[in-house]
């Protein structure tokens, strides 16, 4: 999936993943955002697949937080696309999107 020419990650998350992300304290985050602030439908994480450090494409399901990992310089993102470890300064960007019933529109 691409949005404005950029790779876009869409992850269908388990109840356990959602619970884990909701339990993260904002004080632990470099770029503090709650999971609910990032996604109107928490069942789906929708974010751009572009590392906020130098623009590489992170690997899905990798890293210390099982979200995304950028092997180029070692940035680790959680299942909400929030930066948790490494040089990236910001969370993965959330593109404009909406749900119409069961349909995701990006």
Short mmCIF file of the C-alpha atoms (twelve columns), coordinates in Angstrom:
data_MODEL
# 
_entry.id   MODEL 
# 
loop_
_atom_site.group_PDB 
_atom_site.id 
_atom_site.type_symbol 
_atom_site.label_atom_id 
_atom_site.label_alt_id 
_atom_site.label_comp_id 
_atom_site.label_asym_id 
_atom_site.label_seq_id 
_atom_site.Cartn_x 
_atom_site.Cartn_y 
_atom_site.Cartn_z 
_atom_site.pdbx_PDB_model_num 
ATOM 1   C CA . UNK A 1   0.000   0.000  0.000  1 
ATOM 2   C CA . UNK A 2   1.258   3.491  -0.822 1 
ATOM 3   C CA . UNK A 3   0.051   6.919  0.295  1 
ATOM 4   C CA . UNK A 4   1.342   9.880  -1.708 1 
ATOM 5   C CA . UNK A 5   4.072   7.621  -3.088 1 
ATOM 6   C CA . UNK A 6   5.269   6.476  0.340  1 
ATOM 7   C CA . UNK A 7   5.095   2.893  1.649  1 
ATOM 8   C CA . UNK A 8   2.294   2.519  4.153  1 
ATOM 9   C CA . UNK A 9   1.986   -0.095 6.866  1 
ATOM 10  C CA . UNK A 10  -1.437  -1.439 7.856  1 
ATOM 11  C CA . UNK A 11  -1.290  -3.804 10.789 1 
ATOM 12  C CA . UNK A 12  -4.294  -5.682 12.133 1 
ATOM 13  C CA . UNK A 13  -3.525  -5.839 15.832 1 
ATOM 14  C CA . UNK A 14  -4.485  -8.408 18.428 1 
ATOM 15  C CA . UNK A 15  -6.288  -7.544 21.662 1 
ATOM 16  C CA . UNK A 16  -3.010  -8.244 23.477 1 
ATOM 17  C CA . UNK A 17  -1.082  -5.787 21.272 1 
ATOM 18  C CA . UNK A 18  -3.705  -3.084 21.798 1 
ATOM 19  C CA . UNK A 19  -3.676  -3.651 25.563 1 
ATOM 20  C CA . UNK A 20  0.137   -3.498 25.637 1 
ATOM 21  C CA . UNK A 21  0.241   -0.211 23.680 1 
ATOM 22  C CA . UNK A 22  -2.488  1.367  25.821 1 
ATOM 23  C CA . UNK A 23  -0.496  0.525  28.968 1 
ATOM 24  C CA . UNK A 24  2.623   2.459  27.855 1 
ATOM 25  C CA . UNK A 25  3.257   5.537  29.991 1 
ATOM 26  C CA . UNK A 26  3.693   8.760  28.019 1 
ATOM 27  C CA . UNK A 27  6.772   9.496  30.134 1 
ATOM 28  C CA . UNK A 28  8.499   6.525  28.432 1 
ATOM 29  C CA . UNK A 29  8.053   8.035  24.966 1 
ATOM 30  C CA . UNK A 30  10.347  10.425 23.102 1 
ATOM 31  C CA . UNK A 31  7.424   11.660 20.982 1 
ATOM 32  C CA . UNK A 32  4.507   11.208 23.424 1 
ATOM 33  C CA . UNK A 33  1.226   10.113 21.870 1 
ATOM 34  C CA . UNK A 34  -1.305  7.636  23.188 1 
ATOM 35  C CA . UNK A 35  -2.368  4.782  20.976 1 
ATOM 36  C CA . UNK A 36  -5.907  6.204  20.897 1 
ATOM 37  C CA . UNK A 37  -4.570  9.591  19.722 1 
ATOM 38  C CA . UNK A 38  -2.831  7.887  16.813 1 
ATOM 39  C CA . UNK A 39  -5.636  5.581  15.663 1 
ATOM 40  C CA . UNK A 40  -9.392  6.097  15.721 1 
ATOM 41  C CA . UNK A 41  -9.855  2.336  15.244 1 
ATOM 42  C CA . UNK A 42  -7.262  0.755  17.513 1 
ATOM 43  C CA . UNK A 43  -7.720  -2.612 15.834 1 
ATOM 44  C CA . UNK A 44  -5.619  -1.256 12.951 1 
ATOM 45  C CA . UNK A 45  -2.282  0.549  13.095 1 
ATOM 46  C CA . UNK A 46  -1.919  2.657  9.936  1 
ATOM 47  C CA . UNK A 47  1.392   4.478  9.524  1 
ATOM 48  C CA . UNK A 48  3.915   5.435  6.875  1 
ATOM 49  C CA . UNK A 49  6.731   2.947  6.377  1 
ATOM 50  C CA . UNK A 50  9.387   5.646  6.462  1 
ATOM 51  C CA . UNK A 51  11.841  5.878  9.373  1 
ATOM 52  C CA . UNK A 52  11.828  9.368  10.836 1 
ATOM 53  C CA . UNK A 53  15.611  9.316  11.186 1 
ATOM 54  C CA . UNK A 54  16.865  9.182  7.589  1 
ATOM 55  C CA . UNK A 55  13.926  7.859  5.572  1 
ATOM 56  C CA . UNK A 56  14.737  4.147  5.393  1 
ATOM 57  C CA . UNK A 57  11.947  1.531  5.321  1 
ATOM 58  C CA . UNK A 58  11.678  -0.281 8.674  1 
ATOM 59  C CA . UNK A 59  11.072  -4.036 8.897  1 
ATOM 60  C CA . UNK A 60  7.674   -5.138 10.214 1 
ATOM 61  C CA . UNK A 61  7.366   -7.376 13.275 1 
ATOM 62  C CA . UNK A 62  10.985  -6.792 14.259 1 
ATOM 63  C CA . UNK A 63  12.897  -5.020 17.010 1 
ATOM 64  C CA . UNK A 64  12.696  -4.963 20.772 1 
ATOM 65  C CA . UNK A 65  9.036   -3.881 20.767 1 
ATOM 66  C CA . UNK A 66  7.804   -6.248 18.003 1 
ATOM 67  C CA . UNK A 67  6.545   -3.326 15.942 1 
ATOM 68  C CA . UNK A 68  9.004   -2.067 13.328 1 
ATOM 69  C CA . UNK A 69  12.791  -1.963 13.268 1 
ATOM 70  C CA . UNK A 70  15.004  0.114  10.999 1 
ATOM 71  C CA . UNK A 71  18.216  -1.892 10.508 1 
ATOM 72  C CA . UNK A 72  20.025  1.031  8.865  1 
ATOM 73  C CA . UNK A 73  20.656  2.891  12.134 1 
ATOM 74  C CA . UNK A 74  18.817  0.888  14.801 1 
ATOM 75  C CA . UNK A 75  15.526  2.663  15.451 1 
ATOM 76  C CA . UNK A 76  12.895  0.534  17.219 1 
ATOM 77  C CA . UNK A 77  9.175   1.363  16.984 1 
ATOM 78  C CA . UNK A 78  6.378   -0.284 18.952 1 
ATOM 79  C CA . UNK A 79  3.125   -1.720 17.518 1 
ATOM 80  C CA . UNK A 80  1.692   1.792  17.530 1 
ATOM 81  C CA . UNK A 81  4.590   3.090  15.400 1 
ATOM 82  C CA . UNK A 82  5.972   5.116  18.317 1 
ATOM 83  C CA . UNK A 83  9.737   5.532  18.543 1 
ATOM 84  C CA . UNK A 84  11.067  3.653  21.560 1 
ATOM 85  C CA . UNK A 85  14.794  3.228  20.967 1 
ATOM 86  C CA . UNK A 86  17.426  4.493  18.546 1 
ATOM 87  C CA . UNK A 87  18.180  7.743  16.724 1 
ATOM 88  C CA . UNK A 88  14.773  8.451  15.124 1 
ATOM 89  C CA . UNK A 89  13.341  11.662 16.624 1 
ATOM 90  C CA . UNK A 90  9.641   11.102 15.917 1 
ATOM 91  C CA . UNK A 91  6.966   8.429  15.717 1 
ATOM 92  C CA . UNK A 92  6.105   6.925  12.346 1 
ATOM 93  C CA . UNK A 93  3.716   9.321  10.631 1 
ATOM 94  C CA . UNK A 94  0.029   8.429  10.559 1 
ATOM 95  C CA . UNK A 95  -1.442  9.259  7.136  1 
ATOM 96  C CA . UNK A 96  -4.928  10.601 6.604  1 
ATOM 97  C CA . UNK A 97  -7.297  7.645  6.680  1 
ATOM 98  C CA . UNK A 98  -10.805 6.695  7.688  1 
ATOM 99  C CA . UNK A 99  -13.034 3.694  8.056  1 
ATOM 100 C CA . UNK A 100 -16.363 3.256  6.330  1 
ATOM 101 C CA . UNK A 101 -17.812 0.136  7.882  1 
ATOM 102 C CA . UNK A 102 -15.183 -2.556 7.361  1 
ATOM 103 C CA . UNK A 103 -13.458 -0.605 4.576  1 
ATOM 104 C CA . UNK A 104 -10.208 1.280  5.262  1 
ATOM 105 C CA . UNK A 105 -9.732  4.308  3.023  1 
ATOM 106 C CA . UNK A 106 -6.238  5.797  2.832  1 
# 
